[in-house]
Structure formats: structure tokens, C-alpha cells
Amino acid sequence: MSMDIWLSNMEKQEWEWQKFRESQSQLGGCESTSEFEHIRNWNELAHWTYIFNQLKSKRQDVCDYPLDSITLRTEKHNGIEFLVVHNPNRKGRPNAVVELGGHKAAECNLCGELNRGYNSKDNMLFNGEEFSDYLVCPNLWPIYRGHVVIINKNPKKDKIHPWDLEEMMRLYREHGYLVWHNKEGSALTIPHEHFQGILLRLFINYLSLKQMDSKSSTIENYPGVNFVFTGQDANKHASDAISRLDENKIYNEIICTDKIYVVPVKKYQGKGGYGGFEFALGYVELGDNEKVTGELIFNGLKNALFQHKEFDYRWAFGK
């Protein structure tokens, strides 16, 4: 079946459209989401689903759980809403952890996806369009529908440039993907340079900001120190702050929408720890009968992050 026919069939399924709209209403800032954005995200989800289903029909390394089994709900605490994704089957995904600093292409899942993209050319979204020097493919064991991996062509790339951040913002503007970057110390599990993205509307992008200076703002009631960069030079100012944090050996997380969020991480987060999805105010339940609360998520973030009295702002902004 061609993609055009498949999309046409999807568009005729009114109940699917209503289901999508209902899920969007849980994803934060629905009142701020235009009809254009709803339709764009629907089309992007259709594109993701088509590629994902094609891969699942051909490969043995794609998740074996039905995506319809994944459910969403919201939890609230301290004036913040969290999106909770209940996906217990994801705990059975293959162990992709490779010793940090010891990247081996033959063992690296992401190198395998790049090679497939170069050869079979059936696993990359957007017809293999590059965002900076990154390629985008479906996550084979997704948190939820629309979960992607954004893979750098150089696995050992170790610096995020302003143009990389601008391209991640473009991925949000043009395709609707909220993007995050797990680094060492913030839940990195594969030491091959990559971002991740998802079509879910996470709540971080709808919280009110307080201006810090001419370059940055902060989310006032967020459970830890955070910096938000907006405007024409957001990518440059964010890149400068990230570089300084890296130089000062401060773990940090990057989240990109139409803004760039930089979150310094106080306590090392390894596999299973808090990373970009959690810092963007999402949470994945992996237990069959798990029922976390907003208070538990908030306190977990607070424990992982710097509080204002603990953080020396020169670590991010210099003198």
C-alpha cells in the first residue's frame, strides 16, 4: 500500500481523529494549540506510524507490544502538571547500554540504524532529510507513538553547536517534535551522539517564565534551577551556557521546542534515572500495577536537580 493511500484511509477514520484530539487535550496547553498544529501533528503521526509499521513487518528487533496498550494520564503537584505514560512492556526492551567512552560501532544500535538508512533507506523519516548532521528514525521501542531517535552521523561528536540547536528547534517548528538530549550524567544509555523527540505536548512548554537577564529566563515553580532561552539568538546563548556547564563538569539536560531549556543536573543520572523526558515533565511507568503520583515525580526531580542556593550561576554564565 502506498503512503498516500494509507494516509487517505487514516483520514477517513473519524474515530481515530477524535482519539488523537482527545489525547492532545491531555498533553498540555491544548487551549494554545491551533487547529493547524493539530492537523500537522496528525499528519506527522501518520507518517511516523507508516514507517514504524513497515519496519515492524520486516524486522525482528521492533517492540512486540501493541501501541494501543500504552495509556496517558496527568498528575499534578505544586502547581505543575506531569504527563504520565503507562507503558510497562517497554521495560523488556533490549539492553542498549554500551560502556560510556567505549563506543563500538559493531555493538551500537544507532550505528546499525545509520547503516540501514544508507543501504535499505527504509527507516528514516522525512525521506532522509538531515537536521544539521542528524538523521531521524522511529524509536523501535517507543515511549508512545511518535517517539523518534535523532542520530548524529559522527557517533563520537562531543559538542553541541548553535546550529545543532537551531535545527532541533526547526524540527519542532516544522514537524511538531519536542526534542531532548540525554548526556552523560542525565540518563544517557548509548554513547553515540543523539537527541530524542516525541510528538506529545509536554507541559514544560506552557509554564510561565520569569526574565533573568537580556539572554535568559527561568520557570519559577520548576523543581530546580533551569534556564530558558528564547528569541533570535536563543541557540547561541544556550550553546554558550551548555559549553560553560560542560567545562565546569556540571551534568546538564537540553530540551528544544520553540524555546531552548537547559537544566543543570546535580546528581548523576544513569540508566533508569531522570533524563530529558522527565525534565520536560513527563514520566514513564514501567511497572504493571504502578501508580506514581505528581508528588513523587516532583520530589524525584527536586532531588536530581540543583536548588537555587546550591548553584553558582557563574558555572553557566561566567563572570
BELRA-V975526 format. One record per pair of residues at least 4 apart in sequence whose ideal C-beta (glycine too) atoms are under 8 Angstrom apart, sorted by sequence separation. I is the first residue (numbers start at 1). J is the second residue. D is the distance in Angstrom with one decimal. If there is no record, write none. Layout:
BEGIN
i:j:d
I:J:D
I:J:D
END
This chain:
BEGIN
i:j:d
1:5:5.3
2:6:6.8
3:7:6.1
4:8:6.4
5:9:6.4
6:10:6.5
7:11:6.3
8:12:6.8
9:13:7.1
13:17:6.9
14:18:6.3
15:19:6.2
16:20:6.4
17:21:6.4
18:22:6.3
19:23:6.5
20:24:6.4
21:25:6.7
22:26:7.5
23:27:6.7
26:30:7.9
29:33:6.2
33:37:4.9
34:38:7.2
35:39:6.3
36:40:6.1
37:41:6.1
38:42:6.3
39:43:6.4
40:44:6.2
41:45:6.2
42:46:6.5
43:47:6.5
44:48:6.4
45:49:6.1
46:50:6.4
47:51:6.7
48:52:5.9
49:53:6.0
50:54:6.5
51:55:6.5
52:56:6.3
53:57:6.4
54:58:6.7
55:59:5.5
65:69:5.8
76:80:6.9
98:102:6.4
104:108:6.4
108:112:6.7
109:113:6.7
110:114:6.6
111:115:6.4
112:116:6.4
113:117:6.3
114:118:6.5
115:119:6.1
116:120:5.0
117:121:6.3
124:128:4.5
125:129:7.9
130:134:6.5
131:135:7.9
138:142:6.9
139:143:7.3
142:146:7.5
143:147:4.8
160:164:5.1
161:165:7.5
162:166:6.3
163:167:6.4
164:168:6.6
165:169:6.5
166:170:6.5
167:171:6.7
168:172:7.0
169:173:6.2
170:174:5.7
171:175:5.5
172:176:6.7
182:186:5.4
184:188:5.0
190:194:7.0
198:202:7.8
201:205:7.1
203:207:6.8
212:216:4.9
218:222:7.4
222:226:5.1
230:234:5.3
233:237:5.6
234:238:5.9
235:239:6.1
236:240:6.5
237:241:6.7
238:242:6.2
239:243:6.3
240:244:6.6
241:245:6.4
242:246:6.3
243:247:6.3
244:248:6.2
246:250:7.5
256:260:5.5
257:261:7.9
265:269:6.1
269:273:3.1
274:278:4.1
275:279:6.9
276:280:6.0
278:282:6.3
286:290:6.9
292:296:4.8
293:297:7.3
294:298:6.0
295:299:6.1
296:300:6.3
297:301:6.5
298:302:6.3
299:303:6.2
300:304:6.5
301:305:5.9
306:310:4.9
307:311:7.2
311:315:7.0
313:317:5.6
314:318:6.0
1:6:5.2
25:30:4.6
33:38:6.2
65:70:8.0
76:81:5.2
77:82:7.5
98:103:6.4
103:108:6.3
106:111:7.8
130:135:6.1
131:136:6.8
142:147:3.6
152:157:5.1
160:165:6.5
172:177:5.8
182:187:4.8
183:188:5.6
212:217:5.8
229:234:4.0
245:250:4.3
255:260:7.4
256:261:7.6
268:273:7.6
269:274:5.1
274:279:6.5
277:282:4.5
278:283:6.0
285:290:4.3
292:297:6.1
302:307:7.5
306:311:4.1
314:319:6.3
10:16:6.4
11:17:7.5
24:30:6.1
56:62:4.3
75:81:7.3
76:82:7.3
98:104:6.7
105:111:4.4
116:122:7.3
117:123:5.7
171:177:5.0
172:178:6.4
182:188:4.7
211:217:5.1
212:218:5.5
229:235:7.6
246:252:7.4
254:260:6.9
255:261:4.1
269:275:6.3
277:283:7.7
285:291:7.6
55:62:5.7
56:63:7.8
74:81:5.2
75:82:4.8
116:123:5.1
117:124:4.5
121:128:6.7
128:135:6.5
129:136:7.7
172:179:6.3
182:189:7.5
184:191:7.6
210:217:6.1
218:225:7.7
219:226:5.5
245:252:4.6
254:261:7.2
277:284:6.9
285:292:6.1
74:82:6.7
139:147:4.3
171:179:5.9
209:217:4.0
210:218:5.5
218:226:5.7
229:237:4.9
253:261:8.0
254:262:5.9
255:263:7.3
24:33:6.6
74:83:6.0
75:84:5.5
98:107:5.8
138:147:7.2
139:148:6.0
209:218:6.8
210:219:7.8
218:227:6.3
219:228:6.5
229:238:4.2
253:262:7.4
254:263:7.9
265:274:7.9
283:292:6.3
52:62:7.6
73:83:7.9
74:84:6.9
98:108:6.3
113:123:6.1
126:136:6.2
138:148:5.9
139:149:5.2
209:219:6.2
210:220:4.9
217:227:7.7
218:228:6.2
242:252:6.3
252:262:5.9
253:263:4.5
72:83:6.4
73:84:5.2
117:128:6.4
124:135:5.4
125:136:4.6
137:148:6.5
138:149:7.7
168:179:4.4
208:219:7.5
209:220:7.7
216:227:4.8
217:228:4.4
227:238:7.6
252:263:6.4
72:84:7.1
124:136:6.5
125:137:6.4
136:148:5.3
137:149:5.8
207:219:4.9
208:220:6.9
216:228:6.4
217:229:7.8
229:241:7.6
242:254:6.6
252:264:5.1
253:265:6.1
72:85:5.9
73:86:7.4
96:109:5.2
124:137:5.2
125:138:7.1
136:149:7.5
168:181:7.9
181:194:7.9
216:229:5.6
217:230:6.8
251:264:7.1
252:265:6.0
24:38:6.2
71:85:7.6
72:86:7.6
123:137:4.8
136:150:5.2
137:151:6.9
181:195:4.8
182:196:7.1
207:221:7.3
215:229:6.9
227:241:5.9
250:264:5.2
251:265:3.8
283:297:5.1
70:85:6.3
71:86:4.7
94:109:7.7
123:138:7.3
135:150:7.4
136:151:7.7
180:195:6.6
181:196:7.7
204:219:7.4
207:222:7.1
212:227:7.4
250:265:7.5
251:266:7.8
70:86:6.8
134:150:4.8
135:151:5.4
179:195:5.2
180:196:5.7
238:254:7.5
263:279:4.9
21:38:6.5
24:41:7.0
70:87:4.6
134:151:6.2
179:196:7.1
180:197:7.4
245:262:7.3
251:268:6.5
20:38:7.9
69:87:7.8
117:135:5.8
134:152:5.2
135:153:7.0
150:168:7.4
179:197:4.3
215:233:7.8
251:269:7.3
261:279:7.6
131:150:6.8
133:152:6.0
134:153:7.5
178:197:6.3
209:228:5.6
245:264:6.0
261:280:7.6
278:297:7.4
69:89:6.7
117:137:6.7
133:153:5.1
177:197:3.6
178:198:5.8
242:262:6.0
20:41:7.9
114:135:6.8
133:154:6.9
150:171:7.3
160:181:7.0
177:198:6.6
178:199:7.7
209:230:7.9
216:237:6.5
241:262:5.4
255:276:5.7
20:42:5.6
65:87:7.9
177:199:6.1
178:200:6.8
215:237:4.4
238:260:4.1
253:275:6.6
254:276:7.2
278:300:7.6
279:301:7.1
125:148:6.7
176:199:5.6
178:201:7.4
253:276:5.3
278:301:6.7
65:89:3.5
113:137:5.3
133:157:7.8
178:202:5.6
238:262:5.7
255:279:6.4
17:42:6.8
20:45:6.9
64:89:7.7
65:90:7.5
216:241:7.4
234:259:6.7
235:260:6.6
255:280:5.1
63:89:7.2
171:197:6.4
234:260:5.2
253:279:4.9
274:300:6.3
63:90:7.5
65:92:8.0
168:195:6.1
178:205:7.0
274:301:6.3
230:258:7.7
132:161:7.5
148:177:6.5
150:179:6.7
168:197:8.0
230:259:5.0
63:93:6.9
134:164:7.5
229:259:6.5
230:260:7.9
274:304:4.8
132:163:5.7
146:177:7.6
228:259:5.5
229:260:4.4
273:304:7.3
132:164:4.7
228:260:7.3
229:261:7.9
61:94:7.1
134:167:7.1
228:261:5.5
229:262:7.2
132:166:7.9
227:261:7.2
228:262:7.9
132:167:4.1
136:171:7.3
158:193:7.3
226:261:6.2
227:262:4.6
269:304:6.1
7:43:7.4
10:46:5.2
113:149:7.1
131:167:4.1
155:191:7.7
157:193:4.2
226:262:7.1
227:263:7.8
267:303:6.8
114:151:5.9
131:168:6.9
155:192:4.0
156:193:7.1
226:263:4.9
267:304:5.2
113:151:6.1
155:193:6.1
225:263:7.5
226:264:7.9
266:304:6.5
7:46:5.2
10:49:7.9
110:149:6.7
114:153:6.5
131:170:6.6
154:193:6.6
224:263:6.9
225:264:5.5
265:304:6.1
266:305:5.7
6:46:7.6
7:47:8.0
131:171:5.5
152:192:7.3
224:264:7.8
265:305:6.4
266:306:4.6
110:151:4.9
151:192:7.1
152:193:3.9
264:305:7.1
265:306:7.8
151:193:7.9
152:194:6.1
224:266:7.6
263:305:6.6
264:306:5.3
7:50:7.5
151:194:4.9
3:47:7.6
6:50:5.6
111:155:6.2
150:194:5.9
266:310:6.9
27:72:7.7
110:155:6.9
149:194:5.7
150:195:4.0
26:72:5.3
149:195:7.9
150:196:6.6
3:50:5.3
26:73:7.2
94:141:7.5
108:155:6.5
149:196:5.8
150:197:5.9
264:311:6.5
26:74:5.9
93:141:3.8
148:196:6.7
23:72:6.2
126:175:7.5
147:196:7.1
148:197:4.7
105:155:6.9
147:197:7.5
148:198:7.2
90:141:5.8
147:198:4.9
204:255:6.6
264:315:7.3
90:142:7.9
103:155:5.4
146:198:5.6
205:257:4.7
264:316:6.9
28:81:6.7
90:143:6.9
103:156:6.3
146:199:3.2
204:257:7.9
205:258:7.6
144:198:6.6
145:199:7.1
146:200:6.9
205:259:7.0
262:316:7.4
28:83:6.8
143:198:6.4
27:83:6.3
87:143:6.3
144:200:6.1
26:83:6.8
87:144:7.0
139:196:7.0
204:261:6.5
85:143:5.7
85:144:5.4
134:194:7.5
134:195:6.8
136:197:7.4
195:256:7.8
58:122:7.5
169:234:7.5
186:251:5.3
250:315:5.4
169:235:6.9
185:251:3.0
186:252:6.7
250:316:7.7
55:122:7.0
184:251:7.1
185:252:7.9
186:253:4.5
248:315:4.5
54:122:6.4
55:123:5.8
183:251:6.7
165:234:7.6
166:235:4.4
183:252:6.5
165:235:4.0
183:253:6.8
245:315:6.1
51:122:7.7
182:253:7.0
183:254:7.6
244:315:6.5
245:316:5.5
51:123:6.9
72:144:7.3
163:235:7.2
181:253:7.0
244:316:5.4
51:124:7.9
70:143:7.9
162:235:4.3
165:238:5.7
180:253:6.8
181:254:4.1
244:317:6.9
51:125:6.0
70:144:5.5
162:236:4.7
165:239:6.1
180:254:6.6
181:255:7.8
244:318:6.2
67:142:7.2
70:145:7.7
180:255:4.8
181:256:7.9
202:277:7.9
204:279:7.6
223:298:5.4
241:316:4.6
162:238:7.8
179:255:7.1
180:256:7.4
204:280:4.7
223:299:7.8
241:317:6.5
48:125:6.7
63:140:6.2
67:144:7.6
162:239:4.4
178:255:7.1
179:256:4.3
203:280:8.0
204:281:4.8
224:301:6.3
47:125:6.5
62:140:4.7
63:141:4.5
67:145:5.5
161:239:6.4
178:256:7.5
179:257:7.6
202:280:4.4
203:281:4.4
223:301:4.3
224:302:6.2
61:140:6.2
62:141:7.8
63:142:7.0
160:239:6.4
178:257:5.5
186:265:4.8
198:277:7.4
202:281:5.4
223:302:4.1
226:305:7.9
110:190:5.9
185:265:5.8
196:276:6.7
202:282:5.2
224:304:7.3
225:305:6.3
59:140:7.8
109:190:6.6
111:192:6.4
196:277:7.6
224:305:2.5
225:306:4.4
108:190:6.8
110:192:4.2
160:242:5.9
187:269:4.7
189:271:5.0
200:282:7.0
223:305:6.2
224:306:5.7
225:307:7.0
55:138:6.7
185:268:5.0
186:269:5.1
187:270:7.0
224:307:6.4
225:308:6.0
100:184:5.8
108:192:5.2
110:194:5.9
159:243:7.5
172:256:6.2
185:269:6.3
187:271:7.0
55:140:7.0
171:256:7.7
172:257:4.9
173:258:6.4
187:272:7.6
225:310:7.9
51:137:7.7
52:138:4.4
172:258:6.1
187:273:4.8
225:311:4.6
51:138:5.7
169:256:5.3
186:273:7.6
187:274:6.3
188:275:7.5
100:188:7.0
103:191:5.0
168:256:3.9
169:257:7.3
186:274:7.4
187:275:2.8
102:191:7.2
103:192:6.1
165:254:7.5
169:258:6.5
186:275:5.3
187:276:7.4
227:316:6.5
48:138:5.9
52:142:7.6
101:191:6.5
186:276:7.2
100:191:4.9
165:256:6.3
169:260:7.0
187:278:7.8
97:189:4.8
98:190:6.2
99:191:7.7
96:189:5.8
97:190:7.2
98:191:5.9
182:275:4.3
186:279:7.7
96:190:5.4
160:254:6.9
182:276:5.4
165:260:5.7
180:275:7.1
181:276:6.2
49:145:6.6
180:276:2.5
48:145:6.8
180:277:6.4
48:146:5.1
180:279:7.3
45:145:6.0
48:148:7.1
180:280:6.0
45:146:5.2
216:317:8.0
44:146:7.0
178:280:6.4
41:146:8.0
85:200:8.0
83:200:6.5
83:202:5.9
83:203:6.5
82:203:6.9
81:203:4.8
80:203:6.9
80:207:7.3
44:175:5.3
44:176:5.4
44:177:7.6
143:277:6.6
40:175:7.5
41:176:4.5
40:176:5.6
37:176:6.7
143:282:7.8
80:221:6.3
143:284:5.6
79:221:5.1
80:222:7.4
78:221:6.5
80:223:7.6
78:223:7.5
48:199:7.2
45:199:5.7
44:199:6.0
41:199:5.6
33:201:6.6
30:201:7.4
29:201:6.1
27:200:5.2
28:201:4.7
27:201:3.4
28:202:5.8
29:203:7.3
32:206:6.3
97:271:5.6
27:202:6.9
28:203:3.9
28:204:7.9
29:205:6.5
24:201:6.5
28:205:6.8
29:206:3.5
28:206:5.1
90:284:6.7
91:286:4.2
90:286:6.2
91:287:8.0
85:282:6.6
87:284:5.8
88:285:6.8
83:281:6.7
84:282:7.6
85:283:7.1
87:285:7.0
88:286:5.6
82:281:5.1
83:282:4.9
84:283:5.0
85:284:5.0
86:285:4.6
87:286:7.1
88:287:6.0
81:281:7.1
82:282:6.9
83:283:7.3
84:284:7.9
85:285:6.9
88:288:4.9
80:281:6.5
82:283:5.7
84:285:6.1
88:290:7.3
86:290:7.3
75:283:7.7
84:292:6.5
82:294:5.5
81:294:7.6
84:297:7.8
80:294:7.3
82:297:4.9
77:293:7.1
78:294:7.8
82:298:7.6
75:292:7.0
77:294:3.3
78:295:8.0
75:293:5.9
76:294:4.8
77:295:4.6
80:298:6.6
75:294:3.6
77:297:7.1
78:298:5.6
77:298:4.4
75:297:6.5
28:281:7.8
END
